Amino acid sequence: MFQVAISQLTTSRWELPEEIAGLADHGFDCLSLWRAKLSDVGAAAAAKLLTDAGIRVSSLQWAGGFTGSDGRTFAESIADAAEAIEAAATVGAPVLVVQSGCRGGHTRGHARRLLVHALETLAPLAGRAGVTLAIRPVHAAAAPGCSFLTRAVDALDCVEDLADPAVRMAVDLWQVGDDPSLLRLLPRLAVATAVVQVADRIGLPTPDLERLPAGHGTLPLEALALALIDHGYGGTFEFDPVGDAVAALGYDQVLKETRLVADTWAAAAEERLLWSRAAAAVWQTAGLRLTAATASGTGLDQRLWPAGWSAGQAESQFRSAGSRRSQASSQTVSRG
């Protein structure tokens, strides 16, 4: 199932009723909430509006700043995060996105200890509330003032070291989409990630947050999204473009384009699922073992073809098996 949400950061000038109507007009049923806008409505009132409209919440953004980089004490940041957890539970958000705060005057090691201490303090509260804390790494070019976690692997190591089910990752493809280590990390990321955020860019990220709609930049967003799914990611993809391009296009046009992109990705994910199942069926028929790595994508790994098969024979067998599988079972692609 391909789950899609729209972020309130994208439709920042709309009030919640307008956002609900806009989502319905374009076939979405899931919204990522922004705390600044949620506070205007109130968590209880927002929850009622969303429930009455049949709109799910994918995440709430954000809490953090545990290093004191925003002028708050550690205790104040913890108290604020506890309030955010409560708000997330009230609106039914399964994920609260967390930003670490920048190094400030700390060593990197001490900044990390502050983050770990905060997560260890908050995880029991989040777990009882049914909320996952998702640490979001931020690209170094956009990180000043907000995060010392500037690489995906830094956040991933932190999550794995904590080994608490209430602490996972938020992977923002705008931040990490061209990280050269990302492909190698995908199997670990798919397991550790609670939510994936999607926006495009040209060149390096900038602090002014010009986040382009998917397809307007150069990041390999579809390939990365499908690769995460191949490796077992089953959470929501939150589309959150922000900036001049969004203003120029207008919210309705952005939502219309995003609907088309999401449908294309969903269809591609469905096709890959059918192919991997078809591949598994062929290997089973041939008495071979198909590994998870070769089951992903097309499944056409020549090293596992039966002796004497040509590429044409392999493809023909896969397509035939895939057709039989698709007739025997149906897979649901979520439009929300």
Secondary structure, 3 states (H helix, E strand, C coil): CCEEEEECCCCCCCCHHHHHHHHHHCCCCEEEEEHHHHHHHCHHHHHHHHHHHCCEEEEEEEEECCCCCCCCCHHHHHHHHHHHHHHHHHHCCCEEEEECECCCCCCHHHHHHHHHHHHHHHHHHHHHHCCEEEECCCCCCCCCCCECCCCHHHHHHHHHHHCCCCEEEEEEHHHHCCCCCHHHHHHHHHHHEEEEEECECCCCCCCCCCEECCCCCCCCHHHHHHHHHHCCCCCEEEECCECHHHHHHCHHHHHHHHHHHHHHHHHHHHHHHHHHHHHHHHHHHCCCCCCHHHHCCCCCCHHHCCCCCCHHHHHHHHHHHHHHHHHHCCCCCCCC
